[in-house]
Amino acid sequence: MSGTPMGRLIKYLLYIVILAAIGLVFYAYVGPWFGADFDAPTEEVRKPVVLNAD
């Protein structure tokens, strides 16, 4: 499969996907040390709800 041009293209795309996944995992672990905040906002939201009970 890797002898044809299409096979080489698929192989290189697979390598790029694997490197991107490794980079994403690395960023998830190292990002908070460089100021990236991955926490969800923790503020309480209250909104009135009007129910039409007929």
C-alpha positions in Angstrom: 0.0 0.0 0.0 2.8 2.5 0.8 4.3 2.1 -2.7 1.6 4.1 -4.4 1.2 7.9 -4.2 -2.2 7.5 -2.5 -0.8 5.0 0.0 2.0 7.4 0.9 -0.6 10.3 1.3 -2.7 8.2 3.6 0.4 7.2 5.6 1.5 10.8 6.0 -2.0 11.9 7.0 -2.1 9.2 9.6 1.2 10.4 11.0 -0.1 14.0 11.2 -3.3 12.8 13.0 -1.2 10.9 15.5 1.2 13.8 16.1 -1.8 16.2 16.5 -3.4 13.9 19.1 -0.1 13.7 21.0 0.2 17.5 20.9 -3.3 17.9 22.2 -2.7 15.6 25.1 0.6 17.4 25.8 -1.1 20.8 25.7 -3.8 19.6 28.1 -1.2 18.6 30.6 1.2 21.5 30.2 -1.2 24.3 29.3 -2.2 25.3 32.8 1.5 26.0 33.6 1.5 28.7 30.9 -1.8 30.4 31.8 -4.4 28.4 29.9 -7.5 27.9 32.0 -9.6 24.9 31.3 -12.0 25.1 34.2 -15.7 25.6 33.5 -17.2 28.9 34.8 -18.6 28.4 38.3 -21.1 31.2 38.6 -24.7 30.6 39.6 -27.3 31.6 37.1 -30.9 32.2 38.2 -33.7 33.0 35.7 -37.4 33.1 36.4 -39.5 30.5 34.7 -43.2 31.2 33.9 -45.3 28.0 33.7 -48.7 28.1 32.0 -50.7 25.6 34.0 -54.1 25.3 32.3 
